[in-house]
Amino acid sequence: MPGSEKALCRLFSHKNGPNLHGFDSRRAHHDEPALLEASRFKAEKRIPLADALIAGLASRLSAVLVHKDSEFEALNGVLDLEALPYKSET
């Protein structure tokens, strides 16, 4: 998708994610390049498999990965991340 016509796809890794109104979201499936990228993230960044799969798909789609999981911070600078406020530990 070229330039300003590129859709912003946000992938949520939190089951009770924020309100999706106003977000351009779409259904996506893992393909071989996304799985290869996920395996690289898993091996190099030592993140959990589920997080690596989410990150691999976000990378493949050039998407902003919106998350509420501090483990994604290992991918800071590798992916376009947008962190939601983390739960406060009491």
LUMMAR-711701 format. One line per 10 residues: for each residue x, y, z of N, C-alpha, C, O. Coordinates in pm, 1 decimal. Example, Ala and Ser with C-alpha at 12.3 -4.5 7.8 and 13.67 -1.06 7.14 Angstrom:
1319.0:-569.0:780.0:1230.0:-450.0:780.0:1320.0:-330.0:780.0:1423.6:-331.9:846.5; 1285.0:-225.0:708.0:1367.0:-106.0:714.0:1290.0:3.0:787.0:1340.9:113.8:803.9
END
This chain:
84.2:-117.7:0.0:0.0:0.0:0.0:88.7:124.0:0.0:166.9:143.0:93.1; 78.6:206.6:-99.5:167.2:321.7:-111.0:127.5:438.2:-20.4:9.7:462.1:5.8; 228.7:508.9:25.9:217.8:636.1:96.4:96.3:657.7:182.8:65.5:577.2:270.7; 25.3:770.6:156.4:-86.9:809.6:241.1:-206.5:717.3:226.5:-298.9:723.2:307.6; -206.8:632.1:124.5:-316.7:537.8:106.3:-300.3:413.3:192.6:-389.5:328.7:198.9; -187.8:403.2:257.4:-159.8:286.5:340.6:-254.4:282.9:460.4:-264.3:379.9:535.6; -322.1:173.1:477.0:-414.1:159.0:590.5:-335.0:133.2:717.0:-234.4:62.2:715.1; -379.7:190.1:825.2:-316.3:165.4:953.9:-387.2:47.6:1017.6:-505.0:55.7:1052.4; -316.3:-58.9:1032.2:-371.8:-180.8:1089.6:-316.8:-195.8:1229.4:-195.1:-197.0:1248.0; -401.8:-207.2:1326.2:-358.3:-222.0:1464.2:-394.0:-361.7:1511.1:-508.9:-404.5:1500.6
-296.8:-430.9:1561.9:-315.9:-565.6:1612.8:-314.7:-560.3:1764.3:-225.5:-500.6:1824.6; -412.5:-621.8:1824.4:-424.5:-616.6:1969.0:-382.3:-748.3:2030.3:-425.2:-855.0:1986.3; -299.3:-740.7:2130.6:-253.8:-859.1:2200.1:-318.3:-869.2:2337.5:-273.9:-947.0:2421.9; -421.1:-792.0:2359.4:-491.0:-791.0:2487.5:-635.8:-827.3:2461.5:-703.4:-758.9:2384.6; -685.2:-933.9:2524.2:-819.0:-985.8:2492.8:-930.3:-885.5:2519.6:-1034.6:-892.2:2454.5; -912.2:-794.8:2611.2:-1013.0:-692.6:2638.5:-963.0:-557.5:2590.0:-964.4:-458.8:2663.5; -918.8:-554.9:2465.0:-857.6:-435.6:2407.7:-950.0:-315.6:2409.1:-1068.4:-327.7:2440.3; -896.4:-201.3:2375.6:-974.4:-78.6:2376.9:-1083.3:-80.0:2270.7:-1087.1:-167.9:2184.7; -1169.4:16.4:2278.0:-1277.5:30.3:2180.9:-1217.6:39.0:2040.2:-1124.9:116.5:2016.8; -1269.6:-39.1:1948.5:-1212.4:-45.0:1813.9:-1272.8:56.2:1717.4:-1231.9:62.0:1601.5
-1368.9:135.8:1762.4:-1427.0:235.5:1672.2:-1319.9:336.2:1632.9:-1245.8:385.6:1717.9; -1312.6:365.7:1506.7:-1213.8:461.2:1458.4:-1083.0:397.5:1415.5:-997.4:465.4:1358.9; -1065.6:269.1:1441.1:-944.2:199.3:1398.2:-971.2:128.4:1266.7:-1079.5:73.8:1245.8; -874.6:129.1:1180.2:-882.5:48.9:1058.6:-827.6:-88.2:1094.3:-706.7:-105.2:1109.8; -914.4:-183.5:1107.1:-868.7:-317.6:1142.4:-914.4:-414.8:1034.8:-1013.8:-392.2:965.7; -840.6:-521.3:1022.7:-874.2:-622.0:922.5:-829.2:-757.8:972.5:-741.6:-769.0:1058.2; -890.6:-859.5:917.5:-853.6:-995.4:953.8:-730.0:-1034.0:872.3:-723.2:-1008.4:752.1; -635.0:-1094.5:937.8:-512.1:-1134.0:869.1:-474.6:-1275.0:911.7:-505.8:-1318.5:1022.6; -409.0:-1343.7:824.1:-366.3:-1480.7:850.8:-215.1:-1489.9:837.2:-153.6:-1419.6:757.1; -157.4:-1577.4:916.4:-13.3:-1598.2:908.0:20.8:-1669.9:777.8:-45.3:-1766.4:739.3
123.1:-1621.9:711.8:176.0:-1690.0:594.8:321.4:-1725.4:626.9:370.7:-1695.6:735.7; 388.3:-1788.3:532.8:524.9:-1833.3:559.3:618.9:-1719.4:599.2:694.0:-1735.6:695.4; 618.6:-1604.4:529.6:708.1:-1496.4:572.0:677.8:-1446.5:714.6:770.2:-1414.4:789.3; 551.2:-1439.9:751.9:516.2:-1396.8:887.9:564.8:-1498.5:990.9:612.7:-1461.1:1098.0; 552.6:-1626.3:958.4:598.3:-1730.1:1050.8:750.9:-1731.3:1062.9:804.3:-1755.0:1171.2; 820.0:-1706.2:953.5:966.1:-1698.2:958.3:1011.6:-1579.1:1042.6:1108.0:-1588.5:1118.7; 940.9:-1467.2:1027.8:973.3:-1349.5:1108.9:944.7:-1378.3:1256.5:1021.6:-1338.2:1343.9; 835.0:-1447.3:1283.6:801.5:-1484.3:1421.9:909.2:-1573.6:1482.2:947.0:-1557.0:1598.1; 957.8:-1667.6:1403.4:1061.8:-1757.4:1455.7:1190.9:-1680.2:1484.0:1262.6:-1712.1:1578.8; 1220.2:-1580.2:1403.3:1338.3:-1496.4:1427.5:1322.0:-1416.8:1556.7:1415.0:-1408.2:1636.8
1203.1:-1358.5:1576.9:1177.9:-1283.9:1700.7:1187.9:-1375.4:1821.7:1244.5:-1337.3:1924.2; 1133.5:-1494.9:1810.3:1136.1:-1591.0:1920.7:1280.6:-1626.4:1956.2:1317.1:-1630.4:2073.7; 1361.5:-1651.7:1855.1:1500.2:-1692.8:1877.7:1588.2:-1577.2:1925.3:1665.8:-1593.3:2019.6; 1576.8:-1461.8:1861.3:1667.3:-1350.7:1890.4:1624.9:-1266.8:2009.6:1710.0:-1218.5:2084.2; 1495.7:-1248.7:2028.9:1447.3:-1158.8:2133.4:1396.1:-1233.0:2257.0:1362.4:-1171.9:2358.4; 1391.0:-1366.2:2246.3:1349.6:-1448.7:2361.0:1213.9:-1407.9:2417.2:1197.5:-1395.1:2538.6; 1116.7:-1387.8:2328.4:981.1:-1356.2:2373.1:894.9:-1481.5:2360.9:929.5:-1572.9:2286.1; 782.6:-1487.2:2433.6:694.8:-1604.3:2425.3:644.8:-1628.6:2282.9:635.3:-1535.7:2202.7; 613.5:-1752.9:2253.0:570.8:-1791.4:2117.9:449.5:-1711.9:2070.7:448.4:-1662.1:1958.2; 347.9:-1699.6:2155.0:227.4:-1625.7:2113.6:262.3:-1481.5:2078.2:212.0:-1428.3:1979.3
347.7:-1417.9:2158.0:389.8:-1280.6:2129.1:470.8:-1274.2:1999.9:457.1:-1179.7:1922.2; 555.0:-1374.4:1977.2:634.6:-1378.6:1854.2:544.8:-1391.4:1731.4:572.3:-1330.0:1628.4; 438.0:-1470.3:1741.2:344.8:-1485.1:1628.7:272.4:-1353.5:1600.5:255.8:-1315.6:1484.5; 229.7:-1284.5:1704.5:164.9:-1154.4:1687.4:263.1:-1055.6:1624.0:227.5:-983.1:1531.1; 384.7:-1053.1:1673.9:486.0:-961.5:1621.9:523.4:-994.5:1477.7:544.4:-904.3:1396.7; 531.7:-1122.5:1445.9:563.7:-1162.5:1309.0:459.4:-1115.1:1209.8:492.8:-1069.7:1100.4; 332.2:-1125.6:1248.4:225.2:-1079.5:1160.1:226.5:-927.6:1149.6:207.6:-873.0:1040.9; 248.4:-859.1:1260.6:256.5:-712.9:1256.6:369.7:-667.5:1165.1:353.8:-572.8:1088.1; 483.2:-734.9:1173.6:596.2:-702.1:1088.3:562.6:-724.0:941.5:591.0:-639.3:856.8; 502.5:-836.9:912.8:466.1:-871.9:774.2:370.7:-770.4:713.4:378.7:-740.1:594.3
279.1:-717.3:796.7:179.1:-621.1:748.8:224.6:-476.2:761.1:151.2:-384.7:724.1; 346.5:-454.8:813.3:396.4:-319.4:841.6:295.6:-245.4:928.6:264.8:-128.7:904.5; 245.1:-314.5:1029.4:140.0:-261.2:1115.3:196.3:-205.5:1244.7:306.1:-241.2:1287.2; 119.6:-118.4:1305.7:149.0:-72.3:1440.9:97.0:-179.8:1534.9:-19.7:-218.2:1527.1; 181.8:-228.2:1622.7:141.0:-330.2:1718.0:102.2:-259.8:1848.1:188.1:-211.0:1921.5; -26.8:-255.4:1875.1:-78.5:-194.3:1996.7:-85.5:-303.5:2101.3:-144.7:-408.9:2077.8; -25.5:-279.0:2216.9:-16.6:-385.9:2316.2:-27.8:-332.2:2457.3:-20.3:-212.0:2482.7; -46.0:-425.8:2546.8:-50.9:-396.3:2690.0:35.4:-498.8:2761.9:2.8:-543.4:2871.9; 145.3:-535.2:2698.5:231.2:-642.6:2747.3:376.1:-595.0:2743.0:429.9:-567.9:2635.7; 437.8:-585.2:2858.3:574.4:-532.3:2865.3:675.6:-619.6:2790.7:784.4:-572.3:2757.9
642.1:-745.3:2763.5:736.4:-831.7:2691.9:759.6:-786.1:2547.7:862.4:-818.9:2488.5; 665.5:-711.0:2491.1:685.1:-658.5:2355.7:792.1:-550.1:2351.7:841.6:-517.1:2244.0; 828.5:-494.6:2465.6:930.9:-389.9:2468.2:1064.8:-440.8:2414.4:1149.2:-361.2:2373.2; 1084.6:-572.0:2414.6:1206.2:-629.6:2355.6:1214.4:-599.8:2206.4:1322.3:-605.6:2147.3; 1100.3:-568.0:2145.5:1095.7:-540.6:2001.6:1096.1:-391.0:1970.8:1078.2:-351.1:1855.7; 1116.4:-309.1:2072.4:1121.1:-164.7:2053.1:1235.4:-131.1:1957.4:1348.8:-174.7:1977.6; 1205.9:-55.3:1855.6:1305.1:-21.6:1754.2:1306.7:-118.7:1637.5:1362.2:-88.7:1531.9; 1245.8:-235.3:1656.5:1236.1:-335.3:1549.7:1099.8:-324.4:1481.8:1088.8:-334.9:1359.6; 995.9:-303.0:1563.4:858.4:-286.5:1515.3:806.5:-150.8:1558.1:861.0:-87.9:1648.8; 701.9:-106.8:1492.7:631.7:14.1:1533.3:534.9:-27.1:1643.5:432.8:-90.2:1616.3
566.7:8.4:1768.3:488.0:-32.0:1884.9:412.8:86.7:1942.4:460.2:200.2:1939.0; 295.5:58.1:1995.1:220.0:157.1:2071.1:172.3:88.5:2198.0:83.2:3.6:2194.1; 231.6:125.5:2309.6:197.7:62.0:2436.9:80.3:133.4:2502.2:77.7:256.1:2512.7; -15.7:54.5:2545.5:-124.9:105.5:2626.5:-77.0:104.7:2771.7:22.1:38.7:2803.1; -145.1:176.4:2859.9:-101.2:173.9:2999.2:-101.3:33.3:3054.8:-198.4:-40.7:3038.7; 8.2:-3.8:3120.6:18.1:-135.8:3183.0:-63.5:-136.9:3311.1:-88.5:-32.6:3371.6; -103.9:-255.1:3351.0:-175.2:-270.1:3477.7:-79.5:-232.9:3589.9:38.7:-267.1:3586.4; -131.7:-163.4:3688.1:-48.6:-132.4:3803.3:-47.1:-253.1:3895.2:-150.8:-313.5:3922.4; 70.5:-287.1:3942.0:83.8:-402.7:4030.4:64.6:-356.1:4173.4:134.7:-267.2:4221.7; -31.7:-417.7:4239.8:-58.9:-379.5:4378.8:-32.3:-494.0:4472.3:-49.8:-480.1:4593.4
END
